[in-house]
């Protein structure tokens, strides 16, 4: 079973369509949404995009690792917000506790 959803994701307050592809247990992102979000061209995405067909249509998608690479390399304001979240909250939390828990505030963590 494969499902798609529009979610506010990446801790940036923007909506991005995602597809949970149970064929290979990947979370995929609709390439057109990422292209628009980061102001990229089709040419800039060409090596990262694959086309997948589902019962509700065919989508150009990118996988999670490719999305993170794009977000960490981008100079866009929206990407900088994501970068700050990763570098200031997610990675320190993993270092301190071995996991990231969005419900723990930085003041609740030791270290």
C-alpha positions in Angstrom: 0.0 0.0 0.0 1.3 3.4 -0.9 -0.2 6.6 0.4 0.4 10.3 -0.4 -0.2 13.3 1.8 0.5 17.0 1.9 2.3 17.7 5.0 4.0 20.7 6.7 7.4 19.2 7.0 11.0 19.9 7.6 10.3 22.3 10.5 10.0 25.2 8.0 6.3 25.8 8.0 5.9 25.0 4.3 3.7 22.4 2.8 5.4 19.6 0.8 3.7 16.6 -0.8 5.1 13.3 0.4 4.5 9.8 -0.7 5.1 6.8 1.7 6.2 4.2 -0.8 5.8 0.8 0.8 7.4 -1.0 -2.1 10.8 -0.1 -0.8 9.8 1.6 2.5 10.9 5.1 1.5 9.4 8.5 2.2 9.5 10.3 -1.1 9.0 14.0 -1.8 7.2 15.4 -4.9 10.0 17.0 -6.9 7.9 19.9 -8.2 7.2 21.0 -4.5 10.9 20.9 -3.7 11.8 22.7 -6.9 9.4 25.5 -6.1 10.5 25.6 -2.4 14.2 26.0 -3.2 13.8 27.9 -6.5 15.6 25.1 -8.5 15.4 24.2 -12.2 14.6 20.8 -13.7 18.2 20.7 -14.8 19.4 21.1 -11.2 17.2 18.2 -10.1 17.7 15.9 -13.1 20.1 13.5 -11.4 18.0 13.3 -8.2 14.6 12.7 -9.7 12.9 9.5 -10.5 9.4 9.0 -11.9 7.1 6.6 -10.1 3.6 5.5 -10.9 0.9 5.0 -8.3 -2.9 4.3 -8.5 -3.5 8.1 -8.1 -1.0 9.2 -10.8 2.6 9.4 -11.9 4.9 11.6 -9.9 8.4 12.9 -10.2 9.9 12.3 -6.8 13.2 12.6 -4.8 14.1 10.5 -1.9 15.0 11.6 1.7 18.8 11.7 1.4 18.6 13.8 -1.8 16.2 16.2 -0.1 18.6 16.7 2.9 21.5 17.3 0.5 19.5 20.0 -1.3 18.4 21.6 1.9 21.8 21.7 3.4 23.4 23.1 0.2 20.8 25.8 -0.5 21.2 29.4 0.5 17.5 30.1 0.4 15.9 31.5 3.6 13.6 28.5 3.9 16.6 26.2 3.7 18.6 28.2 6.2 15.7 27.7 8.7 15.9 24.0 8.1 19.7 24.1 8.5 19.4 25.9 11.8 16.9 23.4 13.1 19.2 20.5 12.2 22.4 22.0 13.5 21.0 23.6 16.6 18.4 21.1 17.7 18.4 17.7 16.0 22.2 16.9 15.9 22.9 18.2 19.5 19.9 16.1 20.7 21.2 13.0 19.0 24.7 13.6 20.5 23.3 14.1 24.0 20.6 11.5 24.1 21.2 9.1 21.2 17.9 10.2 19.6 15.9 13.2 18.5 12.6 13.7 20.2 10.7 16.7 19.0 8.8 16.8 22.3 11.8 17.4 24.4 12.8 21.0 24.8 16.5 21.9 24.9 16.2 22.8 28.6 14.9 19.2 29.4 18.1 17.6 27.9 21.3 17.1 29.8 24.7 17.7 28.5 
